[in-house]
Amino acid sequence: MIRTVVGNAIGESREVTTVAVGIGAVVQRSALAVTAGTLVGALVPVALGIRAVRRPPGARRPGRRRRTGADASQGPARRG
């Protein structure tokens, strides 16, 4: 659920930034720019889905260490 909220926030901030910079008016008048943005936006989740399906079962994400012993019994690791 947190990933959904973060993804939505990133999408909204991108839209606000393009309007603030003035690109929003250009995109509004250009059907090609809208189509290109839509296609790129659609390809990202498809690529992530393909990557998730191709990952072998039980494979860990890079950069994450497996907690063992006393560390594992203390709940989620905290950063900070």
C-alpha positions in Angstrom: 0.0 0.0 0.0 2.9 2.4 0.8 4.3 1.8 -2.7 1.0 2.8 -4.2 0.9 6.1 -2.2 4.5 6.8 -3.1 3.9 6.1 -6.8 0.9 8.3 -6.8 2.8 11.1 -5.2 5.6 10.8 -7.7 3.2 11.0 -10.6 1.4 14.0 -9.2 4.7 15.8 -8.5 5.8 15.2 -12.1 2.6 16.7 -13.4 2.8 19.7 -11.1 6.5 20.3 -12.1 5.7 20.2 -15.8 2.9 22.7 -15.5 5.1 24.9 -13.3 7.9 24.9 -15.8 5.5 25.6 -18.7 5.7 22.3 -20.5 2.1 21.6 -19.6 0.9 24.1 -22.3 3.1 22.4 -24.9 1.9 19.0 -24.0 -1.7 20.1 -24.0 -1.4 21.2 -27.6 0.7 18.2 -28.9 -1.1 14.9 -29.3 2.3 13.2 -30.0 3.7 14.4 -26.7 0.7 13.1 -24.8 0.8 9.7 -26.6 4.6 9.4 -25.9 4.1 10.2 -22.2 1.3 7.7 -22.0 3.3 5.0 -23.7 6.3 5.5 -21.4 4.1 5.6 -18.4 2.5 2.3 -19.5 5.8 0.6 -20.2 7.2 1.1 -16.7 4.8 -1.2 -14.8 5.0 -3.7 -17.7 8.8 -3.8 -17.3 8.5 -4.1 -13.5 6.0 -7.0 -13.9 8.3 -8.8 -16.3 11.2 -8.4 -14.0 9.2 -9.7 -11.1 8.0 -12.8 -13.0 11.5 -13.6 -14.3 13.0 -13.4 -10.7 13.5 -16.9 -9.4 11.2 -17.9 -6.4 12.8 -17.1 -3.1 15.4 -14.7 -4.7 16.2 -11.7 -2.5 16.5 -8.2 -3.8 20.0 -6.8 -4.2 21.3 -4.8 -1.3 19.2 -6.5 1.4 20.9 -8.7 3.9 19.2 -11.6 5.6 18.8 -11.1 9.3 19.6 -14.0 11.5 19.7 -14.9 15.2 18.8 -12.2 17.6 18.3 -9.6 14.9 15.5 -11.5 13.2 13.5 -11.8 16.4 13.4 -8.1 17.0 11.0 -7.2 14.2 11.6 -5.0 11.1 15.0 -3.3 10.8 15.0 0.4 11.3 17.1 2.8 9.4 18.2 6.2 10.5 
